[in-house]
Amino acid sequence: MSAGNSTGRKTQLDKAEREQLEKVVVDLRETVEEEIEYELKHHYGLTEREGGENLSEKEQDTRERLVEAIAHENPGDRSWEWCYKQYVNGVGYTLINRITALRCMEVRGFIEEPVTQIGESGLTPAAEQVVMENPLLDSRDEALVVAYEKECERLSDEVELLFDTDSPYDVIDPEPDTFRDAIARLDDIPEEVWRADDVLGWV
């Protein structure tokens, strides 16, 4: 039986819960990193430092920011390929850490309109609000990402290290389909696990 406290809240995950959490998180990171790498490689041509001549002006600007972010991964004498891989890992790591932290805050009632829990409408409560405010969005799934970004911005002053919206890992937004799949996978973890005091440490 997992350890608890006088309020009945779980304080430590047991072995089975840790193993389930690990499986979900590892699968999530692999999926997210594959999608990120696909976008960087096929949309921005970032398997090489030079390039991007065929991109629009806005996309070229994004590519330049991505080049700077990838180069920032270099500890001194590493190849572009090595830095590129580290950057992909960093973007995936950041996204998964953020959505799991958000889920923990949501189940504790710290976030009024959840951004990681999809309801019967097919959207999160926060995304439903985004759709009401921005009826001309390209897609409903885009509202999921917009709501997530708004919550990260709101939290950036309070938890800057995790939700810093100026982070080099924030240059590109998560793809809406990828984001939807990622937050849906969080439902594989029971709510009581997200309430455990040590859950983020295990993540």
C-alpha positions as CSV (number, residue, x, y, z in Angstrom):
1,M,0.0,0.0,0.0
2,S,1.3,3.5,-0.9
3,A,2.2,5.8,1.9
4,G,-0.2,8.5,2.7
5,N,-0.7,11.4,5.2
6,S,-3.4,12.4,7.7
7,T,-5.5,13.9,4.9
8,G,-5.7,10.7,2.9
9,R,-3.6,12.1,0.1
10,K,-1.0,9.8,-1.4
11,T,2.5,10.9,-0.7
12,Q,4.5,8.2,-2.5
13,L,3.8,6.1,-5.5
14,D,4.2,2.3,-5.2
15,K,6.2,0.2,-7.6
16,A,3.3,-0.6,-10.0
17,E,2.3,3.1,-10.2
18,R,5.9,4.2,-10.9
19,E,6.2,1.6,-13.7
20,Q,2.9,2.6,-15.3
21,L,3.9,6.3,-15.1
22,E,7.3,5.5,-16.6
23,K,5.8,3.6,-19.5
24,V,3.4,6.4,-20.3
25,V,6.0,9.2,-20.0
26,V,8.6,7.3,-22.1
27,D,6.1,6.5,-24.8
28,L,5.0,10.2,-24.8
29,R,8.5,11.5,-25.1
30,E,9.3,9.2,-28.0
31,T,6.1,10.1,-29.9
32,V,6.6,13.9,-29.3
33,E,10.3,13.8,-30.2
34,E,9.5,11.9,-33.4
35,E,7.0,14.6,-34.4
36,I,9.3,17.5,-33.5
37,E,12.2,15.9,-35.5
38,Y,9.9,15.4,-38.5
39,E,8.9,19.1,-38.4
40,L,12.5,20.4,-38.0
41,K,13.8,18.1,-40.7
42,H,11.1,18.3,-43.3
43,H,9.7,21.8,-42.8
44,Y,12.8,23.7,-41.8
45,G,15.6,21.5,-43.2
46,L,17.5,21.7,-40.0
47,T,19.5,18.5,-40.4
48,E,22.0,21.1,-41.7
49,R,22.8,24.5,-40.4
50,E,22.6,26.2,-43.7
51,G,19.4,26.3,-45.9
52,G,15.9,27.5,-45.8
53,E,16.1,29.6,-49.0
54,N,12.7,28.3,-50.2
55,L,10.9,29.2,-47.0
56,S,8.7,32.3,-46.6
57,E,10.1,35.3,-44.8
58,K,8.3,34.4,-41.6
59,E,9.5,30.8,-41.8
60,Q,13.0,31.9,-42.5
61,D,12.9,34.1,-39.3
62,T,11.7,31.0,-37.3
63,R,14.4,28.9,-38.9
64,E,17.1,31.5,-37.8
65,R,15.8,31.4,-34.3
66,L,15.9,27.6,-34.4
67,V,19.5,27.6,-35.6
68,E,20.4,29.8,-32.7
69,A,18.6,27.5,-30.3
70,I,20.3,24.4,-31.7
71,A,23.7,26.1,-31.7
72,H,23.1,27.0,-28.0
73,E,23.2,23.2,-27.2
74,N,26.9,23.1,-28.2
75,P,29.2,22.7,-25.1
76,G,32.2,23.6,-27.3
77,D,33.2,21.1,-30.0
78,R,30.1,19.0,-30.8
79,S,28.8,18.5,-34.3
80,W,25.6,20.1,-35.7
81,E,24.0,16.6,-35.7
82,W,24.7,16.1,-32.0
83,C,23.3,19.6,-31.1
84,Y,20.3,19.0,-33.3
85,K,19.5,15.8,-31.4
86,Q,20.0,17.4,-28.0
87,Y,17.6,20.2,-29.1
88,V,14.9,17.7,-30.2
89,N,15.2,15.9,-26.8
90,G,15.0,19.3,-25.0
91,V,11.8,20.3,-26.7
92,G,10.2,17.0,-26.0
93,Y,11.4,17.0,-22.4
94,T,10.0,20.5,-21.9
95,L,6.6,19.8,-23.3
96,I,6.1,16.6,-21.4
97,N,7.2,18.2,-18.1
98,R,4.9,21.1,-18.7
99,I,1.8,19.0,-19.5
100,T,2.3,16.7,-16.6
101,A,2.9,19.6,-14.2
102,L,-0.3,21.2,-15.5
103,R,-2.2,17.9,-15.0
104,C,-1.0,17.8,-11.4
105,M,-2.1,21.4,-10.8
106,E,-5.5,20.7,-12.4
107,V,-6.4,17.7,-10.3
108,R,-5.5,19.8,-7.2
109,G,-7.8,22.6,-8.3
110,F,-5.0,25.1,-8.9
111,I,-6.2,25.8,-12.5
112,E,-9.7,26.9,-13.0
113,E,-10.1,25.9,-16.6
114,P,-8.1,22.7,-17.3
115,V,-5.8,22.7,-20.4
116,T,-5.0,18.9,-20.4
117,Q,-8.3,17.3,-19.8
118,I,-10.5,16.8,-22.8
119,G,-14.3,16.8,-22.2
120,E,-17.3,15.6,-24.1
121,S,-17.0,18.6,-26.5
122,G,-13.7,17.2,-27.7
123,L,-11.9,20.2,-26.3
124,T,-10.5,21.1,-22.9
125,P,-12.4,23.7,-20.9
126,A,-9.7,26.2,-21.6
127,A,-9.8,25.5,-25.3
128,E,-13.6,25.9,-25.4
129,Q,-13.0,29.4,-24.0
130,V,-10.4,30.1,-26.8
131,V,-12.9,29.0,-29.4
132,M,-15.6,31.4,-28.0
133,E,-13.1,34.2,-28.1
134,N,-11.5,33.3,-31.5
135,P,-14.2,31.8,-33.7
136,L,-12.0,32.1,-36.8
137,L,-9.3,29.7,-35.7
138,D,-8.0,27.4,-38.4
139,S,-9.1,24.3,-36.4
140,R,-10.6,23.3,-33.1
141,D,-7.4,21.4,-32.3
142,E,-5.5,24.6,-32.7
143,A,-7.5,26.0,-29.8
144,L,-6.0,23.2,-27.6
145,V,-2.5,24.6,-28.2
146,V,-3.5,28.2,-27.9
147,A,-5.1,27.5,-24.5
148,Y,-1.9,25.6,-23.4
149,E,0.3,28.5,-24.4
150,K,-1.9,31.0,-22.6
151,E,-1.7,29.0,-19.4
152,C,2.1,28.7,-19.8
153,E,2.4,32.4,-20.2
154,R,0.2,33.0,-17.1
155,L,2.4,30.7,-15.0
156,S,5.7,31.9,-16.4
157,D,6.1,34.6,-13.6
158,E,5.3,32.1,-10.8
159,V,7.1,29.0,-12.1
160,E,9.5,30.6,-14.6
161,L,12.0,27.8,-14.8
162,L,9.4,25.3,-16.1
163,F,7.0,27.7,-18.0
164,D,9.4,30.3,-19.4
165,T,7.8,31.3,-22.6
166,D,11.1,32.8,-23.8
167,S,12.8,29.5,-23.6
168,P,14.7,28.3,-26.8
169,Y,12.5,25.2,-26.6
170,D,9.5,27.4,-27.3
171,V,10.5,28.6,-30.8
172,I,7.9,26.3,-32.4
173,D,4.5,25.3,-31.2
174,P,3.5,21.7,-30.7
175,E,1.5,20.4,-33.6
176,P,-2.2,20.3,-32.6
177,D,-2.6,16.6,-33.4
178,T,0.5,15.8,-31.4
179,F,-0.7,17.9,-28.5
180,R,-4.1,16.3,-28.5
181,D,-2.6,12.8,-28.5
182,A,-0.1,13.7,-25.7
183,I,-2.7,15.1,-23.3
184,A,-5.1,12.2,-24.0
185,R,-2.4,9.8,-23.0
186,L,-2.2,11.5,-19.6
187,D,-5.7,9.9,-18.9
188,D,-4.0,6.5,-18.8
189,I,-2.7,7.6,-15.4
190,P,-5.3,7.5,-12.5
191,E,-6.1,10.8,-10.9
192,E,-4.8,9.7,-7.5
193,V,-1.3,9.2,-9.0
194,W,-1.3,12.8,-10.2
195,R,-2.1,13.8,-6.7
196,A,0.9,12.0,-5.2
197,D,3.5,14.3,-3.7
198,D,6.4,12.6,-5.6
199,V,4.8,12.2,-9.0
200,L,6.7,15.0,-10.7
201,G,10.0,13.7,-9.4
202,W,9.3,10.4,-11.0
203,V,8.3,12.1,-14.3
